[in-house]
Amino acid sequence: MDYTREDIVKAMSDLIANNGVWPCYIRPIVLRGYGEAGVNPFNSPTEVYVVNYPWGKYLTSDADVGCDVCISSWTRLAPNTLPAMAKAGANYMNSQLIKMEAIVNGYAEGIALDSNGYVSEGSGENVFLVRNGVLQTAPLGNSVLPGITRDSVMQVARDLGIPLVEQVIPREMLYIADEAFFTGTAAEVTPIRSVDKISVGKGVTGPITKAIQKEFYAIVHGEKADRHNWLTPVKVGDKQPVSV
């Protein structure tokens, strides 16, 4: 690309500051521009766009209630087809199919299995569940995107002393989990109320999910110190609480 990482970070900060939109979703996109019409990408220059959206809650208007989800009939990308670890636009065709099927059938979201039938992720979120006090999430080998929010939640869990394992998760574990939730840039930390119309636990947000939500939001909203250096200050013309 013609731009450094620092150039793009500055462009994102400048865009948010100039738009004055808060809360927001910031999306930098790098794509192949005008050039080679075929599938050979080497003769096409890259183009960079940065988009700033007004943003509210993604999957539910009430983060305490949670959302109802289904297991999708669409599986996540098989190994050696497309790079599942890449946040690539081509991968989101699979995500759109998962999302459309869920909405048509009356659910807020779908959870996809990998090519071996194990839990992978949602259309745009990583999946966590709690069973017998242990927080579980699928490893990257199950066609999982290494999400930024996923990493943040795992760090929060360690900070809070919550036992955490990355392990292969069979589909049926979602039906017997005590708690479950999504993580993602848009979803943040969203509880899952039911899977395939089967209530998760008691059908309400569980204590471990609540603890992680509380700590995560306290940091990202500036109510607690940014002890892991996650935040980038942006002047948006509106006073925001920041702990130092």
C-alpha positions, 0 to 999 in steps of 0.5 A: 500500500501507499500508506503506513499503518500510522497514516491509516490510524491518523486518517481514522482519527481525523475522520471521527473528529471531523464527522463528530459522530459518537458512538460510531463504527470506523471501517478502513477498507483496502481494495484492488482498484482500477487495473487488471480486469481478470483475477490476477491482482498484481497489476491493479493498484490498491485503494484505501477508504475509511468510513465512519458510521453512526452506531448503536446496539448491533444484535439487541437493543437491550444488552441485559436481555440477550439475543435468540440465535440458531445454528446455521446450515451454512458452515464456515470456510474449510481449511485451504479454501480461503484464509479464515484468519483474514478480515477479508471482504470475500469471507463475508459472503459466507457471513451474509448467507449465515445472517440472511438465513437467521433473519428469515427464520426469525433469529437475530443471528446464526452460529456457524459450525466448521467443516468438521461440525464443531462450533466456529463463530457467528456471522460477524462475532466470536462465540464464548460460552460458560460451563461449570464456571469455565469460560470456553471459546473455539481455537483459531483452528476452527475457522475462527477470526482472531477478533480484537474484541475476542482478545480483549474479553480473554484478557478481561477474563484473566484479569478477573480470575475467570478460568478460560480455555480455548478448546474444540466445542461440539454443537451440543455444548451450546444447548447445555451451556450455563451462559453464552455470549458474542464478542465483536467490534459491532456486537461488543459483548452481547449475551445469547438468550437461546440457541435453536429455541433452547434457553441458554441456562436460565434464559437470562444474562449470567453472572460471568457474562455480566462481570465481563460486560461490566469490566469491558465497558468500564474500560472502553467508556473511559470509566476505568484506567486503560491498563492495556493501552487499548484506546486511541484518544480522538477529539470529538468536540464532546466531553467524555470521561477518561480515567488516568 
